[in-house]
Amino acid sequence: MPNLTKPELNAIREQLQRERALISRFTSNARDAEDPQLRTLYEQIAARHQSHWNTLCGLLGME
C-alpha cells in the first residue's frame, strides 16, 4: 500500500461510502425497473460504481 496521508485515507474512505450508496441505489433501481432498457442502464451504472469501489479498495490494500 502506498504511504497515504491521513486526509487522503479519510477522503478515500468517504468516497467508498458514497460508492457503496450509489451501488445500492442503482442496483435497487435495476431490480425495480420494468423497462428492460432502463434496467440495463441501471445495471451498467451500478457496475461502473462497483469498479470505482474496487479501485479505491485496491488503494487501501483491501483487495
PDBQT receptor file of N, H, CA, C and O in Angstrom, charges set to zero:
ATOM      1  N   MET A   1       0.852  -1.178   0.000  1.00  0.00    +0.000 N 
ATOM      2  CA  MET A   1       0.000   0.000   0.000  1.00  0.00    +0.000 C 
ATOM      3  C   MET A   1       0.894   1.237   0.000  1.00  0.00    +0.000 C 
ATOM      4  O   MET A   1       1.865   1.312   0.753  1.00  0.00    +0.000 OA
ATOM      5  N   PRO A   2       0.560   2.197  -0.845  1.00  0.00    +0.000 N 
ATOM      6  CA  PRO A   2       1.355   3.422  -0.852  1.00  0.00    +0.000 C 
ATOM      7  C   PRO A   2       1.181   4.161   0.475  1.00  0.00    +0.000 C 
ATOM      8  O   PRO A   2       0.193   3.968   1.184  1.00  0.00    +0.000 OA
ATOM      9  N   ASN A   3       2.149   5.000   0.793  1.00  0.00    +0.000 N 
ATOM     10  H   ASN A   3       2.951   5.157   0.217  1.00  0.00    +0.000 HD
ATOM     11  CA  ASN A   3       2.054   5.801   2.004  1.00  0.00    +0.000 C 
ATOM     12  C   ASN A   3       1.088   6.949   1.773  1.00  0.00    +0.000 C 
ATOM     13  O   ASN A   3       1.423   7.945   1.132  1.00  0.00    +0.000 OA
ATOM     14  N   LEU A   4      -0.107   6.794   2.301  1.00  0.00    +0.000 N 
ATOM     15  H   LEU A   4      -0.380   5.985   2.821  1.00  0.00    +0.000 HD
ATOM     16  CA  LEU A   4      -1.133   7.827   2.151  1.00  0.00    +0.000 C 
ATOM     17  C   LEU A   4      -1.225   8.618   3.443  1.00  0.00    +0.000 C 
ATOM     18  O   LEU A   4      -1.062   8.079   4.538  1.00  0.00    +0.000 OA
ATOM     19  N   THR A   5      -1.487   9.904   3.293  1.00  0.00    +0.000 N 
ATOM     20  H   THR A   5      -1.619  10.342   2.404  1.00  0.00    +0.000 HD
ATOM     21  CA  THR A   5      -1.651  10.742   4.476  1.00  0.00    +0.000 C 
ATOM     22  C   THR A   5      -3.023  10.477   5.094  1.00  0.00    +0.000 C 
ATOM     23  O   THR A   5      -3.900   9.889   4.461  1.00  0.00    +0.000 OA
ATOM     24  N   LYS A   6      -3.191  10.914   6.319  1.00  0.00    +0.000 N 
ATOM     25  H   LYS A   6      -2.479  11.392   6.833  1.00  0.00    +0.000 HD
ATOM     26  CA  LYS A   6      -4.473  10.740   6.997  1.00  0.00    +0.000 C 
ATOM     27  C   LYS A   6      -5.616  11.417   6.231  1.00  0.00    +0.000 C 
ATOM     28  O   LYS A   6      -6.680  10.815   6.083  1.00  0.00    +0.000 OA
ATOM     29  N   PRO A   7      -5.430  12.651   5.740  1.00  0.00    +0.000 N 
ATOM     30  CA  PRO A   7      -6.505  13.263   4.943  1.00  0.00    +0.000 C 
ATOM     31  C   PRO A   7      -6.827  12.477   3.673  1.00  0.00    +0.000 C 
ATOM     32  O   PRO A   7      -7.987  12.386   3.271  1.00  0.00    +0.000 OA
ATOM     33  N   GLU A   8      -5.795  11.909   3.042  1.00  0.00    +0.000 N 
ATOM     34  H   GLU A   8      -4.852  11.983   3.368  1.00  0.00    +0.000 HD
ATOM     35  CA  GLU A   8      -6.029  11.105   1.838  1.00  0.00    +0.000 C 
ATOM     36  C   GLU A   8      -6.819   9.844   2.180  1.00  0.00    +0.000 C 
ATOM     37  O   GLU A   8      -7.750   9.473   1.466  1.00  0.00    +0.000 OA
ATOM     38  N   LEU A   9      -6.441   9.191   3.275  1.00  0.00    +0.000 N 
ATOM     39  H   LEU A   9      -5.684   9.493   3.855  1.00  0.00    +0.000 HD
ATOM     40  CA  LEU A   9      -7.182   7.999   3.705  1.00  0.00    +0.000 C 
ATOM     41  C   LEU A   9      -8.630   8.329   4.032  1.00  0.00    +0.000 C 
ATOM     42  O   LEU A   9      -9.541   7.583   3.674  1.00  0.00    +0.000 OA
ATOM     43  N   ASN A  10      -8.837   9.442   4.709  1.00  0.00    +0.000 N 
ATOM     44  H   ASN A  10      -8.097  10.048   5.000  1.00  0.00    +0.000 HD
ATOM     45  CA  ASN A  10     -10.203   9.857   5.043  1.00  0.00    +0.000 C 
ATOM     46  C   ASN A  10     -11.014  10.136   3.783  1.00  0.00    +0.000 C 
ATOM     47  O   ASN A  10     -12.184   9.763   3.701  1.00  0.00    +0.000 OA
ATOM     48  N   ALA A  11     -10.403  10.785   2.810  1.00  0.00    +0.000 N 
ATOM     49  H   ALA A  11      -9.453  11.088   2.877  1.00  0.00    +0.000 HD
ATOM     50  CA  ALA A  11     -11.097  11.081   1.552  1.00  0.00    +0.000 C 
ATOM     51  C   ALA A  11     -11.466   9.792   0.824  1.00  0.00    +0.000 C 
ATOM     52  O   ALA A  11     -12.561   9.678   0.273  1.00  0.00    +0.000 OA
ATOM     53  N   ILE A  12     -10.555   8.826   0.821  1.00  0.00    +0.000 N 
ATOM     54  H   ILE A  12      -9.666   8.919   1.269  1.00  0.00    +0.000 HD
ATOM     55  CA  ILE A  12     -10.841   7.548   0.165  1.00  0.00    +0.000 C 
ATOM     56  C   ILE A  12     -11.966   6.824   0.891  1.00  0.00    +0.000 C 
ATOM     57  O   ILE A  12     -12.864   6.273   0.254  1.00  0.00    +0.000 OA
ATOM     58  N   ARG A  13     -11.920   6.823   2.211  1.00  0.00    +0.000 N 
ATOM     59  H   ARG A  13     -11.190   7.271   2.728  1.00  0.00    +0.000 HD
ATOM     60  CA  ARG A  13     -12.987   6.162   2.987  1.00  0.00    +0.000 C 
ATOM     61  C   ARG A  13     -14.343   6.818   2.753  1.00  0.00    +0.000 C 
ATOM     62  O   ARG A  13     -15.356   6.129   2.632  1.00  0.00    +0.000 OA
ATOM     63  N   GLU A  14     -14.362   8.154   2.688  1.00  0.00    +0.000 N 
ATOM     64  H   GLU A  14     -13.538   8.714   2.786  1.00  0.00    +0.000 HD
ATOM     65  CA  GLU A  14     -15.610   8.863   2.405  1.00  0.00    +0.000 C 
ATOM     66  C   GLU A  14     -16.134   8.506   1.017  1.00  0.00    +0.000 C 
ATOM     67  O   GLU A  14     -17.332   8.297   0.827  1.00  0.00    +0.000 OA
ATOM     68  N   GLN A  15     -15.222   8.440   0.056  1.00  0.00    +0.000 N 
ATOM     69  H   GLN A  15     -14.249   8.610   0.211  1.00  0.00    +0.000 HD
ATOM     70  CA  GLN A  15     -15.644   8.092  -1.302  1.00  0.00    +0.000 C 
ATOM     71  C   GLN A  15     -16.143   6.658  -1.361  1.00  0.00    +0.000 C 
ATOM     72  O   GLN A  15     -17.079   6.364  -2.104  1.00  0.00    +0.000 OA
ATOM     73  N   LEU A  16     -15.532   5.756  -0.589  1.00  0.00    +0.000 N 
ATOM     74  H   LEU A  16     -14.771   5.995   0.015  1.00  0.00    +0.000 HD
ATOM     75  CA  LEU A  16     -16.026   4.377  -0.525  1.00  0.00    +0.000 C 
ATOM     76  C   LEU A  16     -17.472   4.348  -0.038  1.00  0.00    +0.000 C 
ATOM     77  O   LEU A  16     -18.291   3.594  -0.563  1.00  0.00    +0.000 OA
ATOM     78  N   GLN A  17     -17.785   5.159   0.953  1.00  0.00    +0.000 N 
ATOM     79  H   GLN A  17     -17.120   5.772   1.380  1.00  0.00    +0.000 HD
ATOM     80  CA  GLN A  17     -19.159   5.228   1.454  1.00  0.00    +0.000 C 
ATOM     81  C   GLN A  17     -20.112   5.728   0.372  1.00  0.00    +0.000 C 
ATOM     82  O   GLN A  17     -21.217   5.210   0.216  1.00  0.00    +0.000 OA
ATOM     83  N   ARG A  18     -19.671   6.735  -0.367  1.00  0.00    +0.000 N 
ATOM     84  H   ARG A  18     -18.773   7.156  -0.240  1.00  0.00    +0.000 HD
ATOM     85  CA  ARG A  18     -20.506   7.256  -1.463  1.00  0.00    +0.000 C 
ATOM     86  C   ARG A  18     -20.719   6.201  -2.537  1.00  0.00    +0.000 C 
ATOM     87  O   ARG A  18     -21.834   6.013  -3.025  1.00  0.00    +0.000 OA
ATOM     88  N   GLU A  19     -19.634   5.512  -2.902  1.00  0.00    +0.000 N 
ATOM     89  H   GLU A  19     -18.728   5.665  -2.505  1.00  0.00    +0.000 HD
ATOM     90  CA  GLU A  19     -19.740   4.483  -3.937  1.00  0.00    +0.000 C 
ATOM     91  C   GLU A  19     -20.662   3.358  -3.485  1.00  0.00    +0.000 C 
ATOM     92  O   GLU A  19     -21.460   2.860  -4.280  1.00  0.00    +0.000 OA
ATOM     93  N   ARG A  20     -20.566   2.949  -2.219  1.00  0.00    +0.000 N 
ATOM     94  H   ARG A  20     -19.918   3.353  -1.573  1.00  0.00    +0.000 HD
ATOM     95  CA  ARG A  20     -21.435   1.894  -1.705  1.00  0.00    +0.000 C 
ATOM     96  C   ARG A  20     -22.904   2.315  -1.806  1.00  0.00    +0.000 C 
ATOM     97  O   ARG A  20     -23.759   1.520  -2.194  1.00  0.00    +0.000 OA
ATOM     98  N   ALA A  21     -23.185   3.571  -1.454  1.00  0.00    +0.000 N 
ATOM     99  H   ALA A  21     -22.490   4.217  -1.139  1.00  0.00    +0.000 HD
ATOM    100  CA  ALA A  21     -24.558   4.071  -1.545  1.00  0.00    +0.000 C 
ATOM    101  C   ALA A  21     -25.047   4.083  -2.994  1.00  0.00    +0.000 C 
ATOM    102  O   ALA A  21     -26.193   3.726  -3.266  1.00  0.00    +0.000 OA
ATOM    103  N   LEU A  22     -24.187   4.488  -3.912  1.00  0.00    +0.000 N 
ATOM    104  H   LEU A  22     -23.256   4.778  -3.690  1.00  0.00    +0.000 HD
ATOM    105  CA  LEU A  22     -24.573   4.533  -5.328  1.00  0.00    +0.000 C 
ATOM    106  C   LEU A  22     -24.782   3.132  -5.890  1.00  0.00    +0.000 C 
ATOM    107  O   LEU A  22     -25.719   2.904  -6.655  1.00  0.00    +0.000 OA
ATOM    108  N   ILE A  23     -23.919   2.195  -5.517  1.00  0.00    +0.000 N 
ATOM    109  H   ILE A  23     -23.157   2.380  -4.896  1.00  0.00    +0.000 HD
ATOM    110  CA  ILE A  23     -24.095   0.809  -5.964  1.00  0.00    +0.000 C 
ATOM    111  C   ILE A  23     -25.439   0.290  -5.491  1.00  0.00    +0.000 C 
ATOM    112  O   ILE A  23     -26.188  -0.314  -6.259  1.00  0.00    +0.000 OA
ATOM    113  N   SER A  24     -25.739   0.527  -4.233  1.00  0.00    +0.000 N 
ATOM    114  H   SER A  24     -25.131   1.018  -3.609  1.00  0.00    +0.000 HD
ATOM    115  CA  SER A  24     -27.006   0.070  -3.654  1.00  0.00    +0.000 C 
ATOM    116  C   SER A  24     -28.197   0.712  -4.357  1.00  0.00    +0.000 C 
ATOM    117  O   SER A  24     -29.160   0.030  -4.706  1.00  0.00    +0.000 OA
ATOM    118  N   ARG A  25     -28.129   2.016  -4.562  1.00  0.00    +0.000 N 
ATOM    119  H   ARG A  25     -27.347   2.571  -4.279  1.00  0.00    +0.000 HD
ATOM    120  CA  ARG A  25     -29.238   2.753  -5.185  1.00  0.00    +0.000 C 
ATOM    121  C   ARG A  25     -29.506   2.252  -6.602  1.00  0.00    +0.000 C 
ATOM    122  O   ARG A  25     -30.653   1.975  -6.954  1.00  0.00    +0.000 OA
ATOM    123  N   PHE A  26     -28.452   2.134  -7.419  1.00  0.00    +0.000 N 
ATOM    124  H   PHE A  26     -27.520   2.359  -7.133  1.00  0.00    +0.000 HD
ATOM    125  CA  PHE A  26     -28.663   1.741  -8.814  1.00  0.00    +0.000 C 
ATOM    126  C   PHE A  26     -28.996   0.262  -8.952  1.00  0.00    +0.000 C 
ATOM    127  O   PHE A  26     -29.702  -0.122  -9.884  1.00  0.00    +0.000 OA
ATOM    128  N   THR A  27     -28.503  -0.574  -8.045  1.00  0.00    +0.000 N 
ATOM    129  H   THR A  27     -27.929  -0.261  -7.288  1.00  0.00    +0.000 HD
ATOM    130  CA  THR A  27     -28.891  -1.981  -8.052  1.00  0.00    +0.000 C 
ATOM    131  C   THR A  27     -30.368  -2.118  -7.713  1.00  0.00    +0.000 C 
ATOM    132  O   THR A  27     -31.087  -2.903  -8.330  1.00  0.00    +0.000 OA
ATOM    133  N   SER A  28     -30.809  -1.350  -6.732  1.00  0.00    +0.000 N 
ATOM    134  H   SER A  28     -30.225  -0.712  -6.231  1.00  0.00    +0.000 HD
ATOM    135  CA  SER A  28     -32.221  -1.357  -6.357  1.00  0.00    +0.000 C 
ATOM    136  C   SER A  28     -33.087  -0.838  -7.504  1.00  0.00    +0.000 C 
ATOM    137  O   SER A  28     -34.134  -1.411  -7.805  1.00  0.00    +0.000 OA
ATOM    138  N   ASN A  29     -32.651   0.239  -8.136  1.00  0.00    +0.000 N 
ATOM    139  H   ASN A  29     -31.801   0.705  -7.891  1.00  0.00    +0.000 HD
ATOM    140  CA  ASN A  29     -33.397   0.783  -9.278  1.00  0.00    +0.000 C 
ATOM    141  C   ASN A  29     -33.502  -0.247 -10.397  1.00  0.00    +0.000 C 
ATOM    142  O   ASN A  29     -34.549  -0.371 -11.033  1.00  0.00    +0.000 OA
ATOM    143  N   ALA A  30     -32.429  -0.980 -10.637  1.00  0.00    +0.000 N 
ATOM    144  H   ALA A  30     -31.579  -0.879 -10.121  1.00  0.00    +0.000 HD
ATOM    145  CA  ALA A  30     -32.435  -2.006 -11.690  1.00  0.00    +0.000 C 
ATOM    146  C   ALA A  30     -33.451  -3.094 -11.351  1.00  0.00    +0.000 C 
ATOM    147  O   ALA A  30     -34.196  -3.545 -12.221  1.00  0.00    +0.000 OA
ATOM    148  N   ARG A  31     -33.480  -3.513 -10.089  1.00  0.00    +0.000 N 
ATOM    149  H   ARG A  31     -32.875  -3.146  -9.382  1.00  0.00    +0.000 HD
ATOM    150  CA  ARG A  31     -34.444  -4.544  -9.670  1.00  0.00    +0.000 C 
ATOM    151  C   ARG A  31     -35.886  -4.080  -9.871  1.00  0.00    +0.000 C 
ATOM    152  O   ARG A  31     -36.758  -4.865 -10.246  1.00  0.00    +0.000 OA
ATOM    153  N   ASP A  32     -36.122  -2.790  -9.614  1.00  0.00    +0.000 N 
ATOM    154  H   ASP A  32     -35.414  -2.153  -9.309  1.00  0.00    +0.000 HD
ATOM    155  CA  ASP A  32     -37.481  -2.258  -9.670  1.00  0.00    +0.000 C 
ATOM    156  C   ASP A  32     -37.918  -1.822 -11.063  1.00  0.00    +0.000 C 
ATOM    157  O   ASP A  32     -39.109  -1.628 -11.306  1.00  0.00    +0.000 OA
ATOM    158  N   ALA A  33     -36.976  -1.669 -11.967  1.00  0.00    +0.000 N 
ATOM    159  H   ALA A  33     -36.009  -1.827 -11.770  1.00  0.00    +0.000 HD
ATOM    160  CA  ALA A  33     -37.302  -1.152 -13.301  1.00  0.00    +0.000 C 
ATOM    161  C   ALA A  33     -38.082  -2.193 -14.107  1.00  0.00    +0.000 C 
ATOM    162  O   ALA A  33     -37.703  -3.362 -14.186  1.00  0.00    +0.000 OA
ATOM    163  N   GLU A  34     -39.159  -1.737 -14.690  1.00  0.00    +0.000 N 
ATOM    164  H   GLU A  34     -39.467  -0.788 -14.626  1.00  0.00    +0.000 HD
ATOM    165  CA  GLU A  34     -39.955  -2.618 -15.548  1.00  0.00    +0.000 C 
ATOM    166  C   GLU A  34     -39.461  -2.582 -16.991  1.00  0.00    +0.000 C 
ATOM    167  O   GLU A  34     -39.576  -3.569 -17.717  1.00  0.00    +0.000 OA
ATOM    168  N   ASP A  35     -38.918  -1.458 -17.397  1.00  0.00    +0.000 N 
ATOM    169  H   ASP A  35     -38.825  -0.656 -16.807  1.00  0.00    +0.000 HD
ATOM    170  CA  ASP A  35     -38.401  -1.295 -18.754  1.00  0.00    +0.000 C 
ATOM    171  C   ASP A  35     -37.032  -1.982 -18.852  1.00  0.00    +0.000 C 
ATOM    172  O   ASP A  35     -36.119  -1.640 -18.101  1.00  0.00    +0.000 OA
ATOM    173  N   PRO A  36     -36.882  -2.938 -19.762  1.00  0.00    +0.000 N 
ATOM    174  CA  PRO A  36     -35.605  -3.661 -19.882  1.00  0.00    +0.000 C 
ATOM    175  C   PRO A  36     -34.415  -2.759 -20.212  1.00  0.00    +0.000 C 
ATOM    176  O   PRO A  36     -33.307  -2.991 -19.729  1.00  0.00    +0.000 OA
ATOM    177  N   GLN A  37     -34.639  -1.743 -21.025  1.00  0.00    +0.000 N 
ATOM    178  H   GLN A  37     -35.539  -1.554 -21.418  1.00  0.00    +0.000 HD
ATOM    179  CA  GLN A  37     -33.535  -0.834 -21.369  1.00  0.00    +0.000 C 
ATOM    180  C   GLN A  37     -33.108  -0.024 -20.153  1.00  0.00    +0.000 C 
ATOM    181  O   GLN A  37     -31.917   0.184 -19.922  1.00  0.00    +0.000 OA
ATOM    182  N   LEU A  38     -34.081   0.426 -19.383  1.00  0.00    +0.000 N 
ATOM    183  H   LEU A  38     -35.048   0.257 -19.570  1.00  0.00    +0.000 HD
ATOM    184  CA  LEU A  38     -33.777   1.182 -18.180  1.00  0.00    +0.000 C 
ATOM    185  C   LEU A  38     -33.076   0.285 -17.156  1.00  0.00    +0.000 C 
ATOM    186  O   LEU A  38     -32.141   0.721 -16.485  1.00  0.00    +0.000 OA
ATOM    187  N   ARG A  39     -33.527  -0.965 -17.039  1.00  0.00    +0.000 N 
ATOM    188  H   ARG A  39     -34.287  -1.319 -17.585  1.00  0.00    +0.000 HD
ATOM    189  CA  ARG A  39     -32.898  -1.916 -16.133  1.00  0.00    +0.000 C 
ATOM    190  C   ARG A  39     -31.430  -2.116 -16.513  1.00  0.00    +0.000 C 
ATOM    191  O   ARG A  39     -30.554  -2.122 -15.648  1.00  0.00    +0.000 OA
ATOM    192  N   THR A  40     -31.171  -2.278 -17.798  1.00  0.00    +0.000 N 
ATOM    193  H   THR A  40     -31.883  -2.273 -18.501  1.00  0.00    +0.000 HD
ATOM    194  CA  THR A  40     -29.801  -2.460 -18.276  1.00  0.00    +0.000 C 
ATOM    195  C   THR A  40     -28.948  -1.237 -17.964  1.00  0.00    +0.000 C 
ATOM    196  O   THR A  40     -27.800  -1.367 -17.540  1.00  0.00    +0.000 OA
ATOM    197  N   LEU A  41     -29.508  -0.057 -18.172  1.00  0.00    +0.000 N 
ATOM    198  H   LEU A  41     -30.441   0.048 -18.516  1.00  0.00    +0.000 HD
ATOM    199  CA  LEU A  41     -28.777   1.178 -17.886  1.00  0.00    +0.000 C 
ATOM    200  C   LEU A  41     -28.421   1.256 -16.398  1.00  0.00    +0.000 C 
ATOM    201  O   LEU A  41     -27.281   1.565 -16.051  1.00  0.00    +0.000 OA
ATOM    202  N   TYR A  42     -29.379   0.982 -15.530  1.00  0.00    +0.000 N 
ATOM    203  H   TYR A  42     -30.305   0.732 -15.812  1.00  0.00    +0.000 HD
ATOM    204  CA  TYR A  42     -29.111   0.992 -14.088  1.00  0.00    +0.000 C 
ATOM    205  C   TYR A  42     -28.045  -0.041 -13.719  1.00  0.00    +0.000 C 
ATOM    206  O   TYR A  42     -27.181   0.235 -12.886  1.00  0.00    +0.000 OA
ATOM    207  N   GLU A  43     -28.097  -1.204 -14.319  1.00  0.00    +0.000 N 
ATOM    208  H   GLU A  43     -28.799  -1.428 -14.996  1.00  0.00    +0.000 HD
ATOM    209  CA  GLU A  43     -27.095  -2.243 -14.046  1.00  0.00    +0.000 C 
ATOM    210  C   GLU A  43     -25.701  -1.780 -14.489  1.00  0.00    +0.000 C 
ATOM    211  O   GLU A  43     -24.713  -2.038 -13.801  1.00  0.00    +0.000 OA
ATOM    212  N   GLN A  44     -25.624  -1.109 -15.618  1.00  0.00    +0.000 N 
ATOM    213  H   GLN A  44     -26.427  -0.900 -16.177  1.00  0.00    +0.000 HD
ATOM    214  CA  GLN A  44     -24.343  -0.608 -16.105  1.00  0.00    +0.000 C 
ATOM    215  C   GLN A  44     -23.782   0.465 -15.178  1.00  0.00    +0.000 C 
ATOM    216  O   GLN A  44     -22.583   0.498 -14.903  1.00  0.00    +0.000 OA
ATOM    217  N   ILE A  45     -24.659   1.335 -14.704  1.00  0.00    +0.000 N 
ATOM    218  H   ILE A  45     -25.633   1.308 -14.928  1.00  0.00    +0.000 HD
ATOM    219  CA  ILE A  45     -24.214   2.394 -13.789  1.00  0.00    +0.000 C 
ATOM    220  C   ILE A  45     -23.749   1.778 -12.471  1.00  0.00    +0.000 C 
ATOM    221  O   ILE A  45     -22.727   2.189 -11.921  1.00  0.00    +0.000 OA
ATOM    222  N   ALA A  46     -24.489   0.802 -11.966  1.00  0.00    +0.000 N 
ATOM    223  H   ALA A  46     -25.319   0.469 -12.413  1.00  0.00    +0.000 HD
ATOM    224  CA  ALA A  46     -24.080   0.119 -10.730  1.00  0.00    +0.000 C 
ATOM    225  C   ALA A  46     -22.720  -0.551 -10.927  1.00  0.00    +0.000 C 
ATOM    226  O   ALA A  46     -21.875  -0.505 -10.034  1.00  0.00    +0.000 OA
ATOM    227  N   ALA A  47     -22.504  -1.165 -12.073  1.00  0.00    +0.000 N 
ATOM    228  H   ALA A  47     -23.191  -1.203 -12.799  1.00  0.00    +0.000 HD
ATOM    229  CA  ALA A  47     -21.227  -1.828 -12.358  1.00  0.00    +0.000 C 
ATOM    230  C   ALA A  47     -20.084  -0.815 -12.421  1.00  0.00    +0.000 C 
ATOM    231  O   ALA A  47     -18.972  -1.102 -11.977  1.00  0.00    +0.000 OA
ATOM    232  N   ARG A  48     -20.356   0.354 -12.967  1.00  0.00    +0.000 N 
ATOM    233  H   ARG A  48     -21.259   0.587 -13.327  1.00  0.00    +0.000 HD
ATOM    234  CA  ARG A  48     -19.328   1.393 -13.039  1.00  0.00    +0.000 C 
ATOM    235  C   ARG A  48     -18.922   1.824 -11.623  1.00  0.00    +0.000 C 
ATOM    236  O   ARG A  48     -17.738   2.007 -11.340  1.00  0.00    +0.000 OA
ATOM    237  N   HIS A  49     -19.915   1.985 -10.738  1.00  0.00    +0.000 N 
ATOM    238  H   HIS A  49     -20.877   1.837 -10.968  1.00  0.00    +0.000 HD
ATOM    239  CA  HIS A  49     -19.608   2.372  -9.367  1.00  0.00    +0.000 C 
ATOM    240  C   HIS A  49     -18.930   1.229  -8.613  1.00  0.00    +0.000 C 
ATOM    241  O   HIS A  49     -18.115   1.471  -7.722  1.00  0.00    +0.000 OA
ATOM    242  N   GLN A  50     -19.260  -0.010  -8.964  1.00  0.00    +0.000 N 
ATOM    243  H   GLN A  50     -19.922  -0.207  -9.688  1.00  0.00    +0.000 HD
ATOM    244  CA  GLN A  50     -18.563  -1.151  -8.364  1.00  0.00    +0.000 C 
ATOM    245  C   GLN A  50     -17.088  -1.135  -8.764  1.00  0.00    +0.000 C 
ATOM    246  O   GLN A  50     -16.213  -1.464  -7.962  1.00  0.00    +0.000 OA
ATOM    247  N   SER A  51     -16.827  -0.753 -10.003  1.00  0.00    +0.000 N 
ATOM    248  H   SER A  51     -17.537  -0.486 -10.654  1.00  0.00    +0.000 HD
ATOM    249  CA  SER A  51     -15.447  -0.634 -10.468  1.00  0.00    +0.000 C 
ATOM    250  C   SER A  51     -14.708   0.448  -9.677  1.00  0.00    +0.000 C 
ATOM    251  O   SER A  51     -13.549   0.268  -9.303  1.00  0.00    +0.000 OA
ATOM    252  N   HIS A  52     -15.384   1.571  -9.426  1.00  0.00    +0.000 N 
ATOM    253  H   HIS A  52     -16.325   1.718  -9.730  1.00  0.00    +0.000 HD
ATOM    254  CA  HIS A  52     -14.782   2.631  -8.613  1.00  0.00    +0.000 C 
ATOM    255  C   HIS A  52     -14.460   2.104  -7.218  1.00  0.00    +0.000 C 
ATOM    256  O   HIS A  52     -13.380   2.349  -6.681  1.00  0.00    +0.000 OA
ATOM    257  N   TRP A  53     -15.424   1.371  -6.638  1.00  0.00    +0.000 N 
ATOM    258  H   TRP A  53     -16.302   1.173  -7.074  1.00  0.00    +0.000 HD
ATOM    259  CA  TRP A  53     -15.247   0.777  -5.312  1.00  0.00    +0.000 C 
ATOM    260  C   TRP A  53     -14.001  -0.123  -5.300  1.00  0.00    +0.000 C 
ATOM    261  O   TRP A  53     -13.163  -0.032  -4.403  1.00  0.00    +0.000 OA
ATOM    262  N   ASN A  54     -13.900  -0.988  -6.310  1.00  0.00    +0.000 N 
ATOM    263  H   ASN A  54     -14.581  -1.062  -7.039  1.00  0.00    +0.000 HD
ATOM    264  CA  ASN A  54     -12.775  -1.918  -6.391  1.00  0.00    +0.000 C 
ATOM    265  C   ASN A  54     -11.444  -1.178  -6.492  1.00  0.00    +0.000 C 
ATOM    266  O   ASN A  54     -10.461  -1.580  -5.869  1.00  0.00    +0.000 OA
ATOM    267  N   THR A  55     -11.409  -0.115  -7.262  1.00  0.00    +0.000 N 
ATOM    268  H   THR A  55     -12.207   0.211  -7.768  1.00  0.00    +0.000 HD
ATOM    269  CA  THR A  55     -10.188   0.680  -7.416  1.00  0.00    +0.000 C 
ATOM    270  C   THR A  55      -9.788   1.299  -6.087  1.00  0.00    +0.000 C 
ATOM    271  O   THR A  55      -8.621   1.244  -5.697  1.00  0.00    +0.000 OA
ATOM    272  N   LEU A  56     -10.751   1.887  -5.393  1.00  0.00    +0.000 N 
ATOM    273  H   LEU A  56     -11.699   1.932  -5.710  1.00  0.00    +0.000 HD
ATOM    274  CA  LEU A  56     -10.461   2.505  -4.107  1.00  0.00    +0.000 C 
ATOM    275  C   LEU A  56     -10.000   1.464  -3.083  1.00  0.00    +0.000 C 
ATOM    276  O   LEU A  56      -9.086   1.724  -2.300  1.00  0.00    +0.000 OA
ATOM    277  N   CYS A  57     -10.621   0.308  -3.089  1.00  0.00    +0.000 N 
ATOM    278  H   CYS A  57     -11.364   0.097  -3.724  1.00  0.00    +0.000 HD
ATOM    279  CA  CYS A  57     -10.188  -0.775  -2.183  1.00  0.00    +0.000 C 
ATOM    280  C   CYS A  57      -8.764  -1.181  -2.492  1.00  0.00    +0.000 C 
ATOM    281  O   CYS A  57      -7.994  -1.500  -1.586  1.00  0.00    +0.000 OA
ATOM    282  N   GLY A  58      -8.409  -1.172  -3.762  1.00  0.00    +0.000 N 
ATOM    283  H   GLY A  58      -9.035  -0.913  -4.498  1.00  0.00    +0.000 HD
ATOM    284  CA  GLY A  58      -7.049  -1.500  -4.150  1.00  0.00    +0.000 C 
ATOM    285  C   GLY A  58      -6.041  -0.495  -3.589  1.00  0.00    +0.000 C 
ATOM    286  O   GLY A  58      -4.933  -0.865  -3.202  1.00  0.00    +0.000 OA
ATOM    287  N   LEU A  59      -6.436   0.774  -3.549  1.00  0.00    +0.000 N 
ATOM    288  H   LEU A  59      -7.337   1.074  -3.864  1.00  0.00    +0.000 HD
ATOM    289  CA  LEU A  59      -5.565   1.785  -2.979  1.00  0.00    +0.000 C 
ATOM    290  C   LEU A  59      -5.331   1.574  -1.486  1.00  0.00    +0.000 C 
ATOM    291  O   LEU A  59      -4.289   1.949  -0.949  1.00  0.00    +0.000 OA
ATOM    292  N   LEU A  60      -6.316   0.971  -0.826  1.00  0.00    +0.000 N 
ATOM    293  H   LEU A  60      -7.163   0.667  -1.262  1.00  0.00    +0.000 HD
ATOM    294  CA  LEU A  60      -6.212   0.722   0.606  1.00  0.00    +0.000 C 
ATOM    295  C   LEU A  60      -5.668  -0.664   0.906  1.00  0.00    +0.000 C 
ATOM    296  O   LEU A  60      -5.516  -1.037   2.070  1.00  0.00    +0.000 OA
ATOM    297  N   GLY A  61      -5.373  -1.435  -0.146  1.00  0.00    +0.000 N 
ATOM    298  H   GLY A  61      -5.496  -1.132  -1.091  1.00  0.00    +0.000 HD
ATOM    299  CA  GLY A  61      -4.863  -2.787   0.060  1.00  0.00    +0.000 C 
ATOM    300  C   GLY A  61      -5.918  -3.741   0.539  1.00  0.00    +0.000 C 
ATOM    301  O   GLY A  61      -5.601  -4.704   1.238  1.00  0.00    +0.000 OA
ATOM    302  N   MET A  62      -7.182  -3.505   0.184  1.00  0.00    +0.000 N 
ATOM    303  H   MET A  62      -7.440  -2.723  -0.383  1.00  0.00    +0.000 HD
ATOM    304  CA  MET A  62      -8.302  -4.328   0.660  1.00  0.00    +0.000 C 
ATOM    305  C   MET A  62      -8.761  -5.327  -0.394  1.00  0.00    +0.000 C 
ATOM    306  O   MET A  62      -9.855  -5.877  -0.267  1.00  0.00    +0.000 OA
ATOM    307  N   GLU A  63      -7.983  -5.577  -1.409  1.00  0.00    +0.000 N 
ATOM    308  H   GLU A  63      -7.095  -5.130  -1.513  1.00  0.00    +0.000 HD
ATOM    309  CA  GLU A  63      -8.415  -6.450  -2.495  1.00  0.00    +0.000 C 
ATOM    310  C   GLU A  63      -8.487  -7.889  -2.045  1.00  0.00    +0.000 C 
ATOM    311  O   GLU A  63      -8.835  -8.767  -2.835  1.00  0.00    +0.000 OA
TER     312      GLU A  63
